[in-house]
């Protein structure tokens, strides 16, 4: 891991049940195209309300991954 360089991208996942599932959804989708992901940071949490109840969650995360050697 010496002299490793990382890049981060910001993603927003959603879920009708939990914040954790919203994060999992974002990370799982990113895993289809991004290799070597190693960390995430929650940067924003929000949701929607319908009929006085929470109906959905949106969680924005930064996901970090190592750049591959050229």
Predicted model as a PDB file, atoms N, CA, C, CB and O in Angstrom, pLDDT in the B-factor column:
MODEL        1                                                                  
ATOM      1  N   UNK A   1       0.813  -1.192   0.000  1.00 52.00           N  
ATOM      2  CA  UNK A   1       0.000   0.000   0.000  1.00 52.00           C  
ATOM      3  C   UNK A   1       0.859   1.260   0.000  1.00 52.00           C  
ATOM      4  CB  UNK A   1      -0.926  -0.004   1.193  1.00 52.00           C  
ATOM      5  O   UNK A   1       0.317   2.359   0.113  1.00 52.00           O  
ATOM      6  N   UNK A   2       2.138   1.141  -0.119  1.00 69.00           N  
ATOM      7  CA  UNK A   2       2.992   2.318  -0.149  1.00 69.00           C  
ATOM      8  C   UNK A   2       2.681   3.173  -1.358  1.00 69.00           C  
ATOM      9  CB  UNK A   2       4.459   1.916  -0.151  1.00 69.00           C  
ATOM     10  O   UNK A   2       2.458   2.657  -2.453  1.00 69.00           O  
ATOM     11  N   UNK A   3       2.666   4.478  -1.162  1.00 78.00           N  
ATOM     12  CA  UNK A   3       2.480   5.444  -2.233  1.00 78.00           C  
ATOM     13  C   UNK A   3       1.203   5.218  -3.035  1.00 78.00           C  
ATOM     14  CB  UNK A   3       3.657   5.404  -3.152  1.00 78.00           C  
ATOM     15  O   UNK A   3       1.145   5.557  -4.216  1.00 78.00           O  
ATOM     16  N   UNK A   4       0.199   4.659  -2.413  1.00 84.00           N  
ATOM     17  CA  UNK A   4      -1.073   4.420  -3.080  1.00 84.00           C  
ATOM     18  C   UNK A   4      -1.803   5.740  -3.271  1.00 84.00           C  
ATOM     19  CB  UNK A   4      -1.940   3.427  -2.276  1.00 84.00           C  
ATOM     20  O   UNK A   4      -1.731   6.615  -2.408  1.00 84.00           O  
ATOM     21  N   UNK A   5      -2.502   5.896  -4.383  1.00 89.00           N  
ATOM     22  CA  UNK A   5      -3.301   7.085  -4.655  1.00 89.00           C  
ATOM     23  C   UNK A   5      -4.767   6.660  -4.713  1.00 89.00           C  
ATOM     24  CB  UNK A   5      -2.854   7.785  -5.991  1.00 89.00           C  
ATOM     25  O   UNK A   5      -5.101   5.634  -5.306  1.00 89.00           O  
ATOM     26  N   UNK A   6      -5.632   7.451  -4.097  1.00 91.00           N  
ATOM     27  CA  UNK A   6      -7.050   7.131  -4.035  1.00 91.00           C  
ATOM     28  C   UNK A   6      -7.879   8.206  -4.728  1.00 91.00           C  
ATOM     29  CB  UNK A   6      -7.499   6.971  -2.582  1.00 91.00           C  
ATOM     30  O   UNK A   6      -7.469   9.362  -4.827  1.00 91.00           O  
ATOM     31  N   UNK A   7      -9.033   7.809  -5.197  1.00 95.00           N  
ATOM     32  CA  UNK A   7     -10.002   8.723  -5.776  1.00 95.00           C  
ATOM     33  C   UNK A   7     -11.319   8.477  -5.056  1.00 95.00           C  
ATOM     34  CB  UNK A   7     -10.141   8.525  -7.335  1.00 95.00           C  
ATOM     35  O   UNK A   7     -11.574   7.367  -4.588  1.00 95.00           O  
ATOM     36  N   UNK A   8     -12.155   9.506  -4.964  1.00 96.00           N  
ATOM     37  CA  UNK A   8     -13.469   9.310  -4.371  1.00 96.00           C  
ATOM     38  C   UNK A   8     -14.535   9.826  -5.322  1.00 96.00           C  
ATOM     39  CB  UNK A   8     -13.569  10.016  -3.002  1.00 96.00           C  
ATOM     40  O   UNK A   8     -14.314  10.765  -6.086  1.00 96.00           O  
ATOM     41  N   UNK A   9     -15.688   9.193  -5.257  1.00 97.00           N  
ATOM     42  CA  UNK A   9     -16.855   9.614  -6.027  1.00 97.00           C  
ATOM     43  C   UNK A   9     -18.016   9.767  -5.059  1.00 97.00           C  
ATOM     44  CB  UNK A   9     -17.197   8.590  -7.169  1.00 97.00           C  
ATOM     45  O   UNK A   9     -18.058   9.115  -4.016  1.00 97.00           O  
ATOM     46  N   UNK A  10     -18.945  10.620  -5.406  1.00 98.00           N  
ATOM     47  CA  UNK A  10     -20.110  10.832  -4.563  1.00 98.00           C  
ATOM     48  C   UNK A  10     -21.311  10.155  -5.208  1.00 98.00           C  
ATOM     49  CB  UNK A  10     -20.377  12.347  -4.344  1.00 98.00           C  
ATOM     50  O   UNK A  10     -21.573  10.335  -6.398  1.00 98.00           O  
ATOM     51  N   UNK A  11     -22.034   9.378  -4.418  1.00 97.00           N  
ATOM     52  CA  UNK A  11     -23.178   8.610  -4.886  1.00 97.00           C  
ATOM     53  C   UNK A  11     -24.356   8.836  -3.955  1.00 97.00           C  
ATOM     54  CB  UNK A  11     -22.837   7.108  -4.978  1.00 97.00           C  
ATOM     55  O   UNK A  11     -24.166   9.131  -2.775  1.00 97.00           O  
ATOM     56  N   UNK A  12     -25.561   8.703  -4.468  1.00 98.00           N  
ATOM     57  CA  UNK A  12     -26.748   8.770  -3.626  1.00 98.00           C  
ATOM     58  C   UNK A  12     -27.556   7.499  -3.820  1.00 98.00           C  
ATOM     59  CB  UNK A  12     -27.601  10.025  -3.952  1.00 98.00           C  
ATOM     60  O   UNK A  12     -27.999   7.192  -4.926  1.00 98.00           O  
ATOM     61  N   UNK A  13     -27.741   6.767  -2.736  1.00 98.00           N  
ATOM     62  CA  UNK A  13     -28.554   5.560  -2.756  1.00 98.00           C  
ATOM     63  C   UNK A  13     -29.897   5.837  -2.107  1.00 98.00           C  
ATOM     64  CB  UNK A  13     -27.837   4.400  -2.041  1.00 98.00           C  
ATOM     65  O   UNK A  13     -30.027   6.750  -1.291  1.00 98.00           O  
ATOM     66  N   UNK A  14     -30.889   5.048  -2.472  1.00 98.00           N  
ATOM     67  CA  UNK A  14     -32.211   5.243  -1.882  1.00 98.00           C  
ATOM     68  C   UNK A  14     -32.780   3.910  -1.410  1.00 98.00           C  
ATOM     69  CB  UNK A  14     -33.166   5.906  -2.892  1.00 98.00           C  
ATOM     70  O   UNK A  14     -32.373   2.839  -1.861  1.00 98.00           O  
ATOM     71  N   UNK A  15     -33.736   4.013  -0.485  1.00 98.00           N  
ATOM     72  CA  UNK A  15     -34.399   2.828   0.055  1.00 98.00           C  
ATOM     73  C   UNK A  15     -35.739   3.244   0.644  1.00 98.00           C  
ATOM     74  CB  UNK A  15     -33.512   2.123   1.129  1.00 98.00           C  
ATOM     75  O   UNK A  15     -35.885   4.344   1.177  1.00 98.00           O  
ATOM     76  N   UNK A  16     -36.691   2.368   0.542  1.00 97.00           N  
ATOM     77  CA  UNK A  16     -37.987   2.642   1.167  1.00 97.00           C  
ATOM     78  C   UNK A  16     -38.041   2.133   2.600  1.00 97.00           C  
ATOM     79  CB  UNK A  16     -39.107   2.011   0.355  1.00 97.00           C  
ATOM     80  O   UNK A  16     -39.055   2.300   3.278  1.00 97.00           O  
ATOM     81  N   UNK A  17     -36.937   1.500   3.077  1.00 97.00           N  
ATOM     82  CA  UNK A  17     -36.981   0.925   4.423  1.00 97.00           C  
ATOM     83  C   UNK A  17     -35.990   1.546   5.407  1.00 97.00           C  
ATOM     84  CB  UNK A  17     -36.724  -0.540   4.339  1.00 97.00           C  
ATOM     85  O   UNK A  17     -36.404   1.984   6.480  1.00 97.00           O  
ATOM     86  N   UNK A  18     -34.686   1.602   5.079  1.00 97.00           N  
ATOM     87  CA  UNK A  18     -33.700   2.093   6.056  1.00 97.00           C  
ATOM     88  C   UNK A  18     -32.582   2.901   5.405  1.00 97.00           C  
ATOM     89  CB  UNK A  18     -33.098   0.924   6.819  1.00 97.00           C  
ATOM     90  O   UNK A  18     -32.330   2.808   4.204  1.00 97.00           O  
ATOM     91  N   UNK A  19     -31.921   3.699   6.249  1.00 97.00           N  
ATOM     92  CA  UNK A  19     -30.738   4.431   5.794  1.00 97.00           C  
ATOM     93  C   UNK A  19     -29.633   3.461   5.405  1.00 97.00           C  
ATOM     94  CB  UNK A  19     -30.240   5.396   6.888  1.00 97.00           C  
ATOM     95  O   UNK A  19     -28.951   3.657   4.398  1.00 97.00           O  
ATOM     96  N   UNK A  20     -29.457   2.414   6.203  1.00 98.00           N  
ATOM     97  CA  UNK A  20     -28.408   1.434   5.936  1.00 98.00           C  
ATOM     98  C   UNK A  20     -28.605   0.756   4.582  1.00 98.00           C  
ATOM     99  CB  UNK A  20     -28.374   0.386   7.043  1.00 98.00           C  
ATOM    100  O   UNK A  20     -27.641   0.512   3.856  1.00 98.00           O  
ATOM    101  N   UNK A  21     -29.846   0.458   4.253  1.00 98.00           N  
ATOM    102  CA  UNK A  21     -30.119  -0.162   2.958  1.00 98.00           C  
ATOM    103  C   UNK A  21     -29.830   0.811   1.816  1.00 98.00           C  
ATOM    104  CB  UNK A  21     -31.578  -0.640   2.890  1.00 98.00           C  
ATOM    105  O   UNK A  21     -29.382   0.396   0.747  1.00 98.00           O  
ATOM    106  N   UNK A  22     -30.080   2.089   2.034  1.00 98.00           N  
ATOM    107  CA  UNK A  22     -29.768   3.093   1.012  1.00 98.00           C  
ATOM    108  C   UNK A  22     -28.262   3.125   0.739  1.00 98.00           C  
ATOM    109  CB  UNK A  22     -30.265   4.492   1.454  1.00 98.00           C  
ATOM    110  O   UNK A  22     -27.838   3.230  -0.411  1.00 98.00           O  
ATOM    111  N   UNK A  23     -27.459   3.035   1.804  1.00 98.00           N  
ATOM    112  CA  UNK A  23     -26.001   2.986   1.645  1.00 98.00           C  
ATOM    113  C   UNK A  23     -25.604   1.712   0.910  1.00 98.00           C  
ATOM    114  CB  UNK A  23     -25.290   3.059   3.024  1.00 98.00           C  
ATOM    115  O   UNK A  23     -24.816   1.755  -0.034  1.00 98.00           O  
ATOM    116  N   UNK A  24     -26.148   0.588   1.340  1.00 98.00           N  
ATOM    117  CA  UNK A  24     -25.841  -0.694   0.697  1.00 98.00           C  
ATOM    118  C   UNK A  24     -26.196  -0.664  -0.788  1.00 98.00           C  
ATOM    119  CB  UNK A  24     -26.595  -1.838   1.395  1.00 98.00           C  
ATOM    120  O   UNK A  24     -25.446  -1.184  -1.613  1.00 98.00           O  
ATOM    121  N   UNK A  25     -27.316  -0.070  -1.130  1.00 98.00           N  
ATOM    122  CA  UNK A  25     -27.733   0.011  -2.524  1.00 98.00           C  
ATOM    123  C   UNK A  25     -26.748   0.828  -3.353  1.00 98.00           C  
ATOM    124  CB  UNK A  25     -29.127   0.616  -2.622  1.00 98.00           C  
ATOM    125  O   UNK A  25     -26.417   0.450  -4.477  1.00 98.00           O  
ATOM    126  N   UNK A  26     -26.281   1.941  -2.805  1.00 98.00           N  
ATOM    127  CA  UNK A  26     -25.310   2.769  -3.529  1.00 98.00           C  
ATOM    128  C   UNK A  26     -23.992   2.028  -3.723  1.00 98.00           C  
ATOM    129  CB  UNK A  26     -25.066   4.086  -2.781  1.00 98.00           C  
ATOM    130  O   UNK A  26     -23.430   2.031  -4.819  1.00 98.00           O  
ATOM    131  N   UNK A  27     -23.498   1.394  -2.662  1.00 97.00           N  
ATOM    132  CA  UNK A  27     -22.224   0.674  -2.736  1.00 97.00           C  
ATOM    133  C   UNK A  27     -22.328  -0.532  -3.671  1.00 97.00           C  
ATOM    134  CB  UNK A  27     -21.784   0.220  -1.334  1.00 97.00           C  
ATOM    135  O   UNK A  27     -21.414  -0.786  -4.455  1.00 97.00           O  
ATOM    136  N   UNK A  28     -23.419  -1.267  -3.593  1.00 97.00           N  
ATOM    137  CA  UNK A  28     -23.587  -2.446  -4.448  1.00 97.00           C  
ATOM    138  C   UNK A  28     -23.630  -2.057  -5.918  1.00 97.00           C  
ATOM    139  CB  UNK A  28     -24.863  -3.205  -4.072  1.00 97.00           C  
ATOM    140  O   UNK A  28     -23.043  -2.737  -6.759  1.00 97.00           O  
ATOM    141  N   UNK A  29     -24.315  -0.973  -6.230  1.00 97.00           N  
ATOM    142  CA  UNK A  29     -24.379  -0.540  -7.634  1.00 97.00           C  
ATOM    143  C   UNK A  29     -23.016  -0.082  -8.115  1.00 97.00           C  
ATOM    144  CB  UNK A  29     -25.405   0.593  -7.811  1.00 97.00           C  
ATOM    145  O   UNK A  29     -22.627  -0.392  -9.241  1.00 97.00           O  
ATOM    146  N   UNK A  30     -22.283   0.644  -7.292  1.00 96.00           N  
ATOM    147  CA  UNK A  30     -20.945   1.106  -7.666  1.00 96.00           C  
ATOM    148  C   UNK A  30     -19.991  -0.062  -7.871  1.00 96.00           C  
ATOM    149  CB  UNK A  30     -20.391   2.048  -6.600  1.00 96.00           C  
ATOM    150  O   UNK A  30     -19.106   0.001  -8.725  1.00 96.00           O  
ATOM    151  N   UNK A  31     -20.163  -1.125  -7.096  1.00 96.00           N  
ATOM    152  CA  UNK A  31     -19.274  -2.288  -7.193  1.00 96.00           C  
ATOM    153  C   UNK A  31     -19.332  -2.949  -8.567  1.00 96.00           C  
ATOM    154  CB  UNK A  31     -19.631  -3.306  -6.124  1.00 96.00           C  
ATOM    155  O   UNK A  31     -18.420  -3.688  -8.938  1.00 96.00           O  
ATOM    156  N   UNK A  32     -20.387  -2.692  -9.317  1.00 97.00           N  
ATOM    157  CA  UNK A  32     -20.496  -3.266 -10.661  1.00 97.00           C  
ATOM    158  C   UNK A  32     -19.494  -2.643 -11.635  1.00 97.00           C  
ATOM    159  CB  UNK A  32     -21.915  -3.083 -11.195  1.00 97.00           C  
ATOM    160  O   UNK A  32     -19.139  -3.263 -12.637  1.00 97.00           O  
ATOM    161  N   UNK A  33     -19.035  -1.422 -11.347  1.00 95.00           N  
ATOM    162  CA  UNK A  33     -18.132  -0.740 -12.285  1.00 95.00           C  
ATOM    163  C   UNK A  33     -16.859  -0.183 -11.656  1.00 95.00           C  
ATOM    164  CB  UNK A  33     -18.862   0.372 -12.945  1.00 95.00           C  
ATOM    165  O   UNK A  33     -15.938   0.206 -12.374  1.00 95.00           O  
ATOM    166  N   UNK A  34     -16.794  -0.137 -10.334  1.00 95.00           N  
ATOM    167  CA  UNK A  34     -15.605   0.422  -9.664  1.00 95.00           C  
ATOM    168  C   UNK A  34     -14.884  -0.689  -8.921  1.00 95.00           C  
ATOM    169  CB  UNK A  34     -15.996   1.573  -8.681  1.00 95.00           C  
ATOM    170  O   UNK A  34     -15.476  -1.390  -8.100  1.00 95.00           O  
ATOM    171  N   UNK A  35     -13.605  -0.842  -9.216  1.00 93.00           N  
ATOM    172  CA  UNK A  35     -12.797  -1.855  -8.526  1.00 93.00           C  
ATOM    173  C   UNK A  35     -12.050  -1.218  -7.355  1.00 93.00           C  
ATOM    174  CB  UNK A  35     -11.794  -2.525  -9.508  1.00 93.00           C  
ATOM    175  O   UNK A  35     -11.866  -0.001  -7.314  1.00 93.00           O  
ATOM    176  N   UNK A  36     -11.631  -2.035  -6.425  1.00 91.00           N  
ATOM    177  CA  UNK A  36     -10.777  -1.663  -5.301  1.00 91.00           C  
ATOM    178  C   UNK A  36     -11.397  -0.601  -4.391  1.00 91.00           C  
ATOM    179  CB  UNK A  36      -9.460  -1.168  -5.818  1.00 91.00           C  
ATOM    180  O   UNK A  36     -10.688   0.257  -3.865  1.00 91.00           O  
ATOM    181  N   UNK A  37     -12.713  -0.657  -4.206  1.00 95.00           N  
ATOM    182  CA  UNK A  37     -13.340   0.259  -3.247  1.00 95.00           C  
ATOM    183  C   UNK A  37     -12.881  -0.136  -1.852  1.00 95.00           C  
ATOM    184  CB  UNK A  37     -14.910   0.226  -3.356  1.00 95.00           C  
ATOM    185  O   UNK A  37     -12.786  -1.323  -1.540  1.00 95.00           O  
ATOM    186  N   UNK A  38     -12.595   0.855  -1.010  1.00 93.00           N  
ATOM    187  CA  UNK A  38     -12.081   0.516   0.314  1.00 93.00           C  
ATOM    188  C   UNK A  38     -12.751   1.271   1.462  1.00 93.00           C  
ATOM    189  CB  UNK A  38     -10.617   0.775   0.352  1.00 93.00           C  
ATOM    190  O   UNK A  38     -12.586   0.874   2.616  1.00 93.00           O  
ATOM    191  N   UNK A  39     -13.489   2.332   1.196  1.00 95.00           N  
ATOM    192  CA  UNK A  39     -14.130   3.057   2.290  1.00 95.00           C  
ATOM    193  C   UNK A  39     -15.327   3.856   1.776  1.00 95.00           C  
ATOM    194  CB  UNK A  39     -13.120   3.992   2.982  1.00 95.00           C  
ATOM    195  O   UNK A  39     -15.453   4.114   0.579  1.00 95.00           O  
ATOM    196  N   UNK A  40     -16.200   4.241   2.706  1.00 97.00           N  
ATOM    197  CA  UNK A  40     -17.273   5.177   2.375  1.00 97.00           C  
ATOM    198  C   UNK A  40     -17.472   6.131   3.543  1.00 97.00           C  
ATOM    199  CB  UNK A  40     -18.594   4.426   2.044  1.00 97.00           C  
ATOM    200  O   UNK A  40     -17.150   5.819   4.689  1.00 97.00           O  
ATOM    201  N   UNK A  41     -18.009   7.297   3.222  1.00 97.00           N  
ATOM    202  CA  UNK A  41     -18.302   8.319   4.224  1.00 97.00           C  
ATOM    203  C   UNK A  41     -19.698   8.864   3.926  1.00 97.00           C  
ATOM    204  CB  UNK A  41     -17.218   9.471   4.216  1.00 97.00           C  
ATOM    205  O   UNK A  41     -19.969   9.299   2.807  1.00 97.00           O  
ATOM    206  N   UNK A  42     -20.572   8.841   4.910  1.00 98.00           N  
ATOM    207  CA  UNK A  42     -21.903   9.413   4.728  1.00 98.00           C  
ATOM    208  C   UNK A  42     -21.773  10.928   4.810  1.00 98.00           C  
ATOM    209  CB  UNK A  42     -22.917   8.869   5.798  1.00 98.00           C  
ATOM    210  O   UNK A  42     -21.276  11.462   5.801  1.00 98.00           O  
ATOM    211  N   UNK A  43     -22.227  11.625   3.754  1.00 98.00           N  
ATOM    212  CA  UNK A  43     -22.106  13.081   3.739  1.00 98.00           C  
ATOM    213  C   UNK A  43     -23.451  13.791   3.847  1.00 98.00           C  
ATOM    214  CB  UNK A  43     -21.409  13.521   2.481  1.00 98.00           C  
ATOM    215  O   UNK A  43     -23.501  14.975   4.179  1.00 98.00           O  
ATOM    216  N   UNK A  44     -24.544  13.075   3.568  1.00 98.00           N  
ATOM    217  CA  UNK A  44     -25.858  13.697   3.678  1.00 98.00           C  
ATOM    218  C   UNK A  44     -26.927  12.614   3.804  1.00 98.00           C  
ATOM    219  CB  UNK A  44     -26.142  14.608   2.456  1.00 98.00           C  
ATOM    220  O   UNK A  44     -26.849  11.567   3.161  1.00 98.00           O  
ATOM    221  N   UNK A  45     -27.914  12.883   4.635  1.00 98.00           N  
ATOM    222  CA  UNK A  45     -29.048  11.975   4.781  1.00 98.00           C  
ATOM    223  C   UNK A  45     -30.315  12.801   4.669  1.00 98.00           C  
ATOM    224  CB  UNK A  45     -28.995  11.194   6.142  1.00 98.00           C  
ATOM    225  O   UNK A  45     -30.444  13.854   5.293  1.00 98.00           O  
ATOM    226  N   UNK A  46     -31.239  12.313   3.873  1.00 98.00           N  
ATOM    227  CA  UNK A  46     -32.522  12.996   3.749  1.00 98.00           C  
ATOM    228  C   UNK A  46     -33.591  11.951   3.427  1.00 98.00           C  
ATOM    229  CB  UNK A  46     -32.471  14.112   2.645  1.00 98.00           C  
ATOM    230  O   UNK A  46     -33.275  10.794   3.152  1.00 98.00           O  
ATOM    231  N   UNK A  47     -34.828  12.360   3.464  1.00 97.00           N  
ATOM    232  CA  UNK A  47     -35.904  11.425   3.164  1.00 97.00           C  
ATOM    233  C   UNK A  47     -37.151  12.148   2.742  1.00 97.00           C  
ATOM    234  CB  UNK A  47     -36.196  10.548   4.355  1.00 97.00           C  
ATOM    235  O   UNK A  47     -37.202  13.376   2.679  1.00 97.00           O  
ATOM    236  N   UNK A  48     -38.160  11.351   2.454  1.00 97.00           N  
ATOM    237  CA  UNK A  48     -39.443  11.911   2.083  1.00 97.00           C  
ATOM    238  C   UNK A  48     -40.504  11.463   3.091  1.00 97.00           C  
ATOM    239  CB  UNK A  48     -39.830  11.488   0.648  1.00 97.00           C  
ATOM    240  O   UNK A  48     -40.396  10.414   3.725  1.00 97.00           O  
ATOM    241  N   UNK A  49     -41.519  12.295   3.208  1.00 97.00           N  
ATOM    242  CA  UNK A  49     -42.604  12.038   4.159  1.00 97.00           C  
ATOM    243  C   UNK A  49     -43.907  11.992   3.374  1.00 97.00           C  
ATOM    244  CB  UNK A  49     -42.657  13.136   5.290  1.00 97.00           C  
ATOM    245  O   UNK A  49     -44.191  12.872   2.562  1.00 97.00           O  
ATOM    246  N   UNK A  50     -44.691  10.956   3.630  1.00 97.00           N  
ATOM    247  CA  UNK A  50     -46.022  10.846   3.047  1.00 97.00           C  
ATOM    248  C   UNK A  50     -47.011  10.499   4.154  1.00 97.00           C  
ATOM    249  CB  UNK A  50     -46.055   9.775   1.911  1.00 97.00           C  
ATOM    250  O   UNK A  50     -46.786   9.570   4.930  1.00 97.00           O  
ATOM    251  N   UNK A  51     -48.081  11.234   4.219  1.00 97.00           N  
ATOM    252  CA  UNK A  51     -49.125  11.002   5.231  1.00 97.00           C  
ATOM    253  C   UNK A  51     -48.564  10.977   6.646  1.00 97.00           C  
ATOM    254  CB  UNK A  51     -49.844   9.691   4.949  1.00 97.00           C  
ATOM    255  O   UNK A  51     -48.983  10.169   7.475  1.00 97.00           O  
ATOM    256  N   UNK A  52     -47.613  11.866   6.918  1.00 97.00           N  
ATOM    257  CA  UNK A  52     -47.064  11.976   8.261  1.00 97.00           C  
ATOM    258  C   UNK A  52     -46.078  10.899   8.657  1.00 97.00           C  
ATOM    259  CB  UNK A  52     -48.154  11.977   9.219  1.00 97.00           C  
ATOM    260  O   UNK A  52     -45.714  10.795   9.829  1.00 97.00           O  
ATOM    261  N   UNK A  53     -45.633  10.082   7.688  1.00 96.00           N  
ATOM    262  CA  UNK A  53     -44.680   9.005   7.986  1.00 96.00           C  
ATOM    263  C   UNK A  53     -43.525   9.036   6.993  1.00 96.00           C  
ATOM    264  CB  UNK A  53     -45.380   7.623   7.951  1.00 96.00           C  
ATOM    265  O   UNK A  53     -43.683   9.465   5.850  1.00 96.00           O  
ATOM    266  N   UNK A  54     -42.374   8.580   7.442  1.00 96.00           N  
ATOM    267  CA  UNK A  54     -41.222   8.465   6.549  1.00 96.00           C  
ATOM    268  C   UNK A  54     -41.537   7.422   5.490  1.00 96.00           C  
ATOM    269  CB  UNK A  54     -39.926   8.088   7.336  1.00 96.00           C  
ATOM    270  O   UNK A  54     -41.901   6.289   5.806  1.00 96.00           O  
ATOM    271  N   UNK A  55     -41.393   7.820   4.220  1.00 97.00           N  
ATOM    272  CA  UNK A  55     -41.720   6.883   3.137  1.00 97.00           C  
ATOM    273  C   UNK A  55     -40.485   6.428   2.363  1.00 97.00           C  
ATOM    274  CB  UNK A  55     -42.709   7.523   2.178  1.00 97.00           C  
ATOM    275  O   UNK A  55     -40.524   5.401   1.686  1.00 97.00           O  
ATOM    276  N   UNK A  56     -39.395   7.177   2.456  1.00 98.00           N  
ATOM    277  CA  UNK A  56     -38.176   6.774   1.738  1.00 98.00           C  
ATOM    278  C   UNK A  56     -36.976   7.505   2.310  1.00 98.00           C  
ATOM    279  CB  UNK A  56     -38.304   7.059   0.219  1.00 98.00           C  
ATOM    280  O   UNK A  56     -37.097   8.579   2.900  1.00 98.00           O  
ATOM    281  N   UNK A  57     -35.815   6.894   2.121  1.00 98.00           N  
ATOM    282  CA  UNK A  57     -34.542   7.457   2.562  1.00 98.00           C  
ATOM    283  C   UNK A  57     -33.653   7.681   1.350  1.00 98.00           C  
ATOM    284  CB  UNK A  57     -33.843   6.529   3.593  1.00 98.00           C  
ATOM    285  O   UNK A  57     -33.676   6.895   0.402  1.00 98.00           O  
ATOM    286  N   UNK A  58     -32.868   8.754   1.380  1.00 98.00           N  
ATOM    287  CA  UNK A  58     -31.794   8.984   0.414  1.00 98.00           C  
ATOM    288  C   UNK A  58     -30.539   9.298   1.217  1.00 98.00           C  
ATOM    289  CB  UNK A  58     -32.148  10.154  -0.596  1.00 98.00           C  
ATOM    290  O   UNK A  58     -30.547  10.167   2.088  1.00 98.00           O  
ATOM    291  N   UNK A  59     -29.462   8.583   0.916  1.00 98.00           N  
ATOM    292  CA  UNK A  59     -28.204   8.791   1.623  1.00 98.00           C  
ATOM    293  C   UNK A  59     -27.115   9.044   0.586  1.00 98.00           C  
ATOM    294  CB  UNK A  59     -27.848   7.562   2.532  1.00 98.00           C  
ATOM    295  O   UNK A  59     -26.898   8.235  -0.316  1.00 98.00           O  
ATOM    296  N   UNK A  60     -26.435  10.178   0.727  1.00 98.00           N  
ATOM    297  CA  UNK A  60     -25.321  10.494  -0.161  1.00 98.00           C  
ATOM    298  C   UNK A  60     -24.036  10.078   0.532  1.00 98.00           C  
ATOM    299  CB  UNK A  60     -25.294  12.013  -0.534  1.00 98.00           C  
ATOM    300  O   UNK A  60     -23.789  10.442   1.681  1.00 98.00           O  
ATOM    301  N   UNK A  61     -23.219   9.310  -0.183  1.00 98.00           N  
ATOM    302  CA  UNK A  61     -21.954   8.813   0.360  1.00 98.00           C  
ATOM    303  C   UNK A  61     -20.815   9.149  -0.589  1.00 98.00           C  
ATOM    304  CB  UNK A  61     -22.019   7.289   0.605  1.00 98.00           C  
ATOM    305  O   UNK A  61     -20.999   9.211  -1.805  1.00 98.00           O  
ATOM    306  N   UNK A  62     -19.642   9.365  -0.019  1.00 98.00           N  
ATOM    307  CA  UNK A  62     -18.412   9.403  -0.799  1.00 98.00           C  
ATOM    308  C   UNK A  62     -17.813   8.011  -0.699  1.00 98.00           C  
ATOM    309  CB  UNK A  62     -17.407  10.521  -0.285  1.00 98.00           C  
ATOM    310  O   UNK A  62     -17.686   7.464   0.397  1.00 98.00           O  
ATOM    311  N   UNK A  63     -17.447   7.439  -1.829  1.00 97.00           N  
ATOM    312  CA  UNK A  63     -16.845   6.110  -1.866  1.00 97.00           C  
ATOM    313  C   UNK A  63     -15.428   6.268  -2.383  1.00 97.00           C  
ATOM    314  CB  UNK A  63     -17.673   5.119  -2.760  1.00 97.00           C  
ATOM    315  O   UNK A  63     -15.209   6.854  -3.443  1.00 97.00           O  
ATOM    316  N   UNK A  64     -14.451   5.738  -1.624  1.00 96.00           N  
ATOM    317  CA  UNK A  64     -13.059   5.830  -2.011  1.00 96.00           C  
ATOM    318  C   UNK A  64     -12.541   4.521  -2.581  1.00 96.00           C  
ATOM    319  CB  UNK A  64     -12.223   6.245  -0.833  1.00 96.00           C  
ATOM    320  O   UNK A  64     -12.891   3.435  -2.119  1.00 96.00           O  
ATOM    321  N   UNK A  65     -11.694   4.654  -3.600  1.00 95.00           N  
ATOM    322  CA  UNK A  65     -11.088   3.467  -4.193  1.00 95.00           C  
ATOM    323  C   UNK A  65      -9.670   3.787  -4.642  1.00 95.00           C  
ATOM    324  CB  UNK A  65     -11.932   2.952  -5.382  1.00 95.00           C  
ATOM    325  O   UNK A  65      -9.346   4.931  -4.958  1.00 95.00           O  
ATOM    326  N   UNK A  66      -8.836   2.761  -4.664  1.00 92.00           N  
ATOM    327  CA  UNK A  66      -7.432   2.916  -5.052  1.00 92.00           C  
ATOM    328  C   UNK A  66      -7.322   2.965  -6.573  1.00 92.00           C  
ATOM    329  CB  UNK A  66      -6.569   1.759  -4.480  1.00 92.00           C  
ATOM    330  O   UNK A  66      -7.955   2.177  -7.275  1.00 92.00           O  
ATOM    331  N   UNK A  67      -6.520   3.889  -7.071  1.00 92.00           N  
ATOM    332  CA  UNK A  67      -6.241   3.933  -8.510  1.00 92.00           C  
ATOM    333  C   UNK A  67      -5.266   2.823  -8.857  1.00 92.00           C  
ATOM    334  CB  UNK A  67      -5.671   5.320  -8.935  1.00 92.00           C  
ATOM    335  O   UNK A  67      -4.328   2.550  -8.107  1.00 92.00           O  
ATOM    336  N   UNK A  68      -5.490   2.195  -9.982  1.00 86.00           N  
ATOM    337  CA  UNK A  68      -4.616   1.113 -10.420  1.00 86.00           C  
ATOM    338  C   UNK A  68      -3.349   1.698 -11.042  1.00 86.00           C  
ATOM    339  CB  UNK A  68      -5.345   0.188 -11.429  1.00 86.00           C  
ATOM    340  O   UNK A  68      -3.352   2.814 -11.562  1.00 86.00           O  
ATOM    341  N   UNK A  69      -2.261   0.916 -10.978  1.00 80.00           N  
ATOM    342  CA  UNK A  69      -1.020   1.344 -11.599  1.00 80.00           C  
ATOM    343  C   UNK A  69      -1.196   1.418 -13.108  1.00 80.00           C  
ATOM    344  CB  UNK A  69       0.130   0.393 -11.234  1.00 80.00           C  
ATOM    345  O   UNK A  69      -1.905   0.612 -13.710  1.00 80.00           O  
ATOM    346  N   UNK A  70      -0.536   2.401 -13.702  1.00 72.00           N  
ATOM    347  CA  UNK A  70      -0.633   2.580 -15.162  1.00 72.00           C  
ATOM    348  C   UNK A  70       0.232   1.565 -15.893  1.00 72.00           C  
ATOM    349  CB  UNK A  70      -0.216   4.008 -15.564  1.00 72.00           C  
ATOM    350  O   UNK A  70       0.276   1.564 -17.123  1.00 72.00           O  
TER     351      UNK A  70                                                      
ENDMDL                                                                          
END                                                                             
